[in-house]
């Protein structure tokens, strides 16, 4: 989504729904941006029973990483080999609790990454894709 409507701003609920329903229909997996206001709007719509097409056609999966593991990973270099500064690490950890609750409520499926290897997580995602294609 950061390559789509979330590139320069937090998309509105209408923009996010339109993008997820139309622009990604040929993509089996899409990563939704961590735009807090957009996620709050999605959650409120789900709670009110709005945007039904979105929640019927898009299956949200939360790859949940425990906060202590996230803290350890934030101290390591990122994919570009850069280390995050302490304020960035703290910001992410502070945000985690707000996002974690939203993600858990939005998700149709939660994969607990606490004890699973990357290969096991990938296999579970692949299994979900297979079961959704059949259903």
C-alpha positions in Angstrom: 0.0 0.0 0.0 2.9 2.4 0.6 3.5 2.1 -3.2 -0.1 3.0 -3.8 -2.4 5.5 -2.0 -0.3 5.5 1.2 2.8 6.8 -0.4 2.5 10.5 0.5 -0.4 10.6 2.9 -2.7 8.5 5.0 -5.5 7.4 2.7 -9.1 8.0 3.6 -11.3 5.0 4.2 -12.8 5.5 0.8 -9.4 5.6 -0.9 -8.2 2.5 1.0 -11.3 0.5 0.2 -11.2 1.5 -3.4 -7.6 0.6 -3.8 -7.9 -2.7 -1.9 -11.0 -3.7 -3.9 -10.0 -2.6 -7.4 -6.2 -2.0 -7.7 -5.1 -5.2 -5.9 -7.7 -7.7 -7.3 -4.9 -9.6 -9.2 -2.6 -9.7 -6.3 -3.1 -12.5 -3.7 -1.1 -10.7 -0.9 -1.0 -7.0 -0.2 0.6 -5.3 2.8 -1.6 -2.6 4.3 0.1 0.5 5.5 0.4 1.4 9.1 -1.4 4.7 8.7 -3.1 5.0 12.1 -6.0 7.2 11.0 -6.8 4.9 8.1 -6.7 1.9 10.3 -8.9 3.5 12.8 -11.5 4.3 10.1 -11.4 0.7 8.9 -11.9 -0.6 12.4 -14.8 1.8 13.0 -16.4 0.7 9.7 -16.0 -2.9 10.6 -17.6 -2.3 14.0 -20.5 -0.5 12.4 -21.0 -3.2 9.8 -20.0 -0.8 7.0 -17.7 -1.4 4.0 -19.2 -5.0 3.9 -17.6 -5.7 0.5 -14.2 -5.0 1.9 -14.5 -7.3 4.8 -16.1 -10.0 2.7 -13.6 -9.9 -0.1 -10.4 -9.0 1.6 -9.0 -11.4 4.3 -6.9 -9.5 6.7 -4.0 -11.5 8.3 -2.0 -10.2 11.2 1.5 -11.5 11.5 1.8 -10.8 15.2 5.3 -10.4 16.7 5.5 -10.2 20.5 6.6 -6.8 21.7 9.8 -8.1 23.4 10.9 -9.8 20.1 10.1 -6.5 18.2 12.3 -4.6 20.7 15.2 -7.0 20.0 14.7 -6.8 16.2 14.6 -2.9 16.3 18.1 -2.9 17.7 19.4 -4.9 14.8 20.4 -3.3 11.4 17.5 -3.1 8.9 17.5 -4.6 5.4 19.6 -1.6 4.2 22.1 -2.3 6.9 21.2 0.9 8.9 20.6 0.9 12.6 17.5 2.7 14.0 18.2 5.4 16.5 16.8 5.1 20.0 13.9 7.6 19.6 12.8 5.7 16.5 12.9 2.4 18.4 10.9 3.9 21.3 8.3 5.4 18.9 7.7 2.1 17.3 7.4 0.3 20.6 5.0 2.9 22.0 2.9 2.7 18.8 2.9 -1.1 19.0 0.3 -1.3 21.7 -2.2 0.9 19.8 -1.6 -0.9 16.5 -1.6 -4.4 18.1 -5.2 -4.0 19.4 -6.4 -2.6 16.0 -4.7 -5.3 14.0 -6.1 -8.1 16.2 -9.6 -6.7 15.8 -9.3 -6.1 12.1 -7.7 -9.5 11.3 -9.7 -12.4 10.1 -6.7 -14.5 11.0 -3.7 -14.0 13.3 -0.5 -15.8 12.9 1.5 -15.8 16.1 5.1 -15.4 15.1 6.4 -15.9 18.7 7.6 -19.4 18.1 7.4 -19.9 14.3 10.3 -19.7 11.9 10.0 -17.6 8.7 9.4 -20.8 6.8 6.6 -21.8 9.1 4.9 -18.4 8.8 5.2 -18.5 5.0 3.7 -22.0 5.0 0.8 -20.8 7.1 0.2 -17.9 4.7 0.3 -20.2 1.7 -2.1 -22.5 3.5 -4.5 -19.6 4.0 -4.2 -18.6 0.4 -5.1 -22.1 -0.6 -8.1 -22.4 1.7 -9.4 -18.9 0.6 -9.1 -19.9 -3.1 -11.3 -23.0 -2.4 -13.8 -21.1 -0.3 
